[in-house]
Amino acid sequence: MDFSAIFQIWKTVLLTPGEAVFEQERVKPTATFNTAIIWIVIAAVITAVLGLLQGLIFFNSGAVNQMIGMMNLPPEVTQQMRTMMANGIMSSIVGGAGLATIISAPIGFVISVGIWHLLAKLLKGQGDFGNYAYLNATFRAPIMIISAILNFVPGLGGCLSALLSIYGLVLTYYATKVEYNLTSGKAIMVVIIPILVVILIFACIIVGFVGLIMSTQNN
């Protein structure tokens, strides 16, 4: 596996957004579903390792002990939490979270790309799922890694990661438009509709939760 070539592809797609770069990538022999999954797994492993390192730095910095002391918990609970840290239980939890990332990242990738693929097909788009997965992986894999690195920057890292996610949606628009030969309006619909559905679901949950609280108070 030529990691230098892979890095160059990721760099080109991220730094030169537009239809032209995806037109070039989609006709490559490596533009397959297998390549996409391999790249996402590689990115997930790197992300998990960086997350583990970040967790170990955090738990060993003394910040957690300070946080526990500020929580005004009962003495026995405070002691139990500190004992868990001393025994490395928290580190094991962080490691488990890393393993979960390696498993969930490819699954989440396939699901999200699959949803966009189905929407594109419903809008009369003509394209291949494997090619589309590859085009998405060219930017989603490096964005995962960059976001994991940015998490080492307190406060600012989260904001930059959010901006990267928005940028990823822009690149998804270009990949969708190119692969399925859709109009700009239809490509935007493919990208936006799942987001609107998620927002609607969360809004319904919040409204229902607020209604439940108000009903409880009235009783």
Legacy VTK file of the C-alpha trace (Angstrom):
# vtk DataFile Version 3.0
C-alpha trace
ASCII
DATASET POLYDATA
POINTS 219 float
0.000 0.000 0.000
1.500 3.303 -1.145
0.776 5.650 1.745
2.526 8.498 -0.035
0.101 8.209 -2.968
-2.875 7.943 -0.610
-1.773 11.062 1.273
-1.407 12.920 -2.019
-4.960 11.999 -3.055
-6.355 13.124 0.286
-4.384 16.363 0.110
-5.508 17.113 -3.450
-9.187 16.536 -2.684
-9.119 18.598 0.502
-7.157 21.536 -0.888
-8.652 21.739 -4.389
-12.406 21.262 -3.879
-14.633 21.186 -6.908
-16.100 18.949 -9.551
-12.862 18.596 -11.540
-10.964 16.744 -8.818
-13.806 14.250 -8.319
-14.097 13.722 -12.063
-10.447 12.686 -12.052
-10.768 10.425 -9.024
-13.914 8.545 -10.051
-12.304 7.017 -13.155
-9.264 5.597 -11.344
-8.980 1.784 -11.132
-8.739 2.095 -7.341
-12.088 3.896 -7.118
-13.852 0.973 -5.437
-15.821 0.221 -2.293
-12.956 -1.916 -0.942
-10.528 1.001 -1.185
-13.022 3.242 0.591
-13.457 0.842 3.517
-9.695 0.299 3.869
-9.110 4.040 4.045
-11.873 4.559 6.601
-10.540 1.717 8.766
-7.028 3.198 8.598
-8.413 6.591 9.605
-10.444 4.991 12.410
-7.372 3.213 13.804
-5.338 6.430 13.753
-8.246 8.295 15.349
-8.567 5.642 18.063
-4.830 5.783 18.855
-4.900 9.583 19.051
-8.011 9.413 21.241
-6.308 6.926 23.573
-3.256 9.174 23.801
-5.439 12.200 24.525
-7.336 10.282 27.214
-4.147 9.099 28.906
-2.736 12.638 28.905
-5.971 13.956 30.387
-6.291 11.335 33.121
-2.622 11.609 34.085
-2.559 15.403 34.131
-4.246 15.715 37.510
-7.150 17.625 36.001
-9.541 14.760 36.704
-8.580 14.689 40.376
-9.280 18.409 40.572
-12.641 17.963 38.870
-13.588 15.164 41.276
-12.653 17.357 44.229
-14.840 20.195 42.943
-17.927 17.967 42.568
-18.673 17.890 46.330
-19.433 14.182 46.228
-19.673 12.015 49.348
-16.163 11.072 50.594
-16.635 7.368 49.833
-17.693 8.106 46.228
-14.767 10.471 45.728
-12.360 7.860 47.068
-13.855 5.158 44.850
-13.453 7.305 41.726
-9.844 8.089 42.587
-9.178 4.400 43.213
-10.579 3.577 39.787
-8.179 6.069 38.234
-5.224 4.724 40.182
-6.008 1.180 39.057
-6.100 2.221 35.415
-9.795 1.508 35.003
-10.369 4.866 33.347
-7.592 4.104 30.879
-9.301 0.823 30.054
-12.530 2.706 29.422
-10.709 5.062 27.046
-9.199 2.061 25.279
-12.650 0.530 24.916
-13.907 3.761 23.405
-11.066 3.575 20.877
-12.056 0.041 19.919
-15.656 1.208 19.521
-14.433 3.917 17.138
-12.635 1.371 14.960
-15.830 -0.672 14.709
-18.396 2.110 14.424
-16.577 4.374 11.947
-16.805 1.991 8.939
-20.405 1.103 9.838
-21.399 4.749 10.117
-19.615 5.500 6.854
-21.464 2.789 4.942
-24.818 3.835 6.392
-24.389 7.530 5.600
-23.069 6.901 2.093
-25.856 4.380 1.538
-28.511 6.930 2.509
-27.062 9.531 0.152
-26.828 6.903 -2.596
-30.500 5.950 -2.221
-31.595 9.583 -2.253
-29.525 10.237 -5.376
-31.149 7.257 -7.078
-34.615 8.452 -6.059
-33.800 11.757 -7.743
-32.986 9.874 -10.976
-29.226 9.989 -10.482
-27.036 7.575 -12.448
-23.993 6.394 -10.536
-22.185 3.534 -8.830
-22.255 2.983 -5.062
-18.648 1.742 -4.954
-17.376 4.787 -6.830
-19.412 7.078 -4.615
-18.086 5.448 -1.444
-14.548 5.930 -2.739
-15.136 9.611 -3.531
-16.489 10.168 -0.027
-13.570 8.329 1.549
-11.059 10.608 -0.200
-12.045 13.412 2.156
-13.846 11.775 5.062
-10.810 9.667 6.035
-8.411 12.633 6.313
-11.066 14.778 8.011
-11.421 12.086 10.696
-7.673 12.168 11.339
-7.422 15.966 11.307
-10.379 16.245 13.712
-8.685 13.803 16.099
-5.528 15.923 16.027
-7.515 19.125 16.599
-9.073 17.574 19.712
-5.717 18.072 21.427
-6.376 21.834 21.284
-8.749 22.701 24.162
-11.832 24.686 23.151
-10.652 25.791 19.749
-10.246 22.212 18.527
-13.971 21.526 18.829
-14.873 24.626 16.831
-12.396 23.779 14.085
-13.678 20.199 13.948
-17.228 21.507 13.500
-16.064 23.700 10.615
-14.338 20.677 9.082
-17.596 18.737 9.284
-19.388 21.509 7.406
-16.607 21.529 4.813
-17.086 17.762 4.503
-20.731 18.361 3.553
-19.595 20.757 0.822
-17.284 18.077 -0.564
-20.123 15.542 -0.312
-22.177 17.860 -2.517
-19.470 17.886 -5.203
-18.987 14.114 -5.004
-22.745 13.539 -5.310
-23.152 15.936 -8.221
-20.279 14.369 -10.139
-20.972 10.678 -9.492
-24.714 10.800 -10.142
-24.699 13.551 -12.767
-27.279 15.536 -10.825
-28.174 19.201 -11.049
-26.884 21.471 -8.304
-30.333 21.646 -6.708
-30.776 17.880 -6.581
-27.253 17.338 -5.238
-27.945 19.823 -2.448
-31.191 17.998 -1.647
-29.345 14.680 -1.333
-26.932 16.153 1.201
-29.391 18.303 3.138
-32.432 16.015 3.479
-30.837 13.568 5.982
-29.632 16.513 8.082
-33.111 18.032 8.137
-34.609 14.679 9.139
-32.156 14.349 12.048
-32.912 17.916 13.166
-36.637 17.195 12.982
-36.262 14.040 15.066
-34.266 15.881 17.737
-36.809 18.714 17.741
-39.637 16.224 18.282
-37.711 14.569 21.122
-37.069 17.934 22.794
-40.690 19.034 22.406
-41.898 15.713 23.794
-39.471 15.922 26.727
-40.536 19.489 27.547
-44.182 18.465 27.298
-43.574 15.562 29.666
-41.900 17.849 32.209
-44.736 20.396 32.015
-47.332 17.641 32.358
-45.529 16.281 35.423
-45.380 19.735 37.017
-49.072 20.345 36.371
-49.956 17.104 38.116
LINES 1 220
219 0 1 2 3 4 5 6 7 8 9 10 11 12 13 14 15 16 17 18 19 20 21 22 23 24 25 26 27 28 29 30 31 32 33 34 35 36 37 38 39 40 41 42 43 44 45 46 47 48 49 50 51 52 53 54 55 56 57 58 59 60 61 62 63 64 65 66 67 68 69 70 71 72 73 74 75 76 77 78 79 80 81 82 83 84 85 86 87 88 89 90 91 92 93 94 95 96 97 98 99 100 101 102 103 104 105 106 107 108 109 110 111 112 113 114 115 116 117 118 119 120 121 122 123 124 125 126 127 128 129 130 131 132 133 134 135 136 137 138 139 140 141 142 143 144 145 146 147 148 149 150 151 152 153 154 155 156 157 158 159 160 161 162 163 164 165 166 167 168 169 170 171 172 173 174 175 176 177 178 179 180 181 182 183 184 185 186 187 188 189 190 191 192 193 194 195 196 197 198 199 200 201 202 203 204 205 206 207 208 209 210 211 212 213 214 215 216 217 218
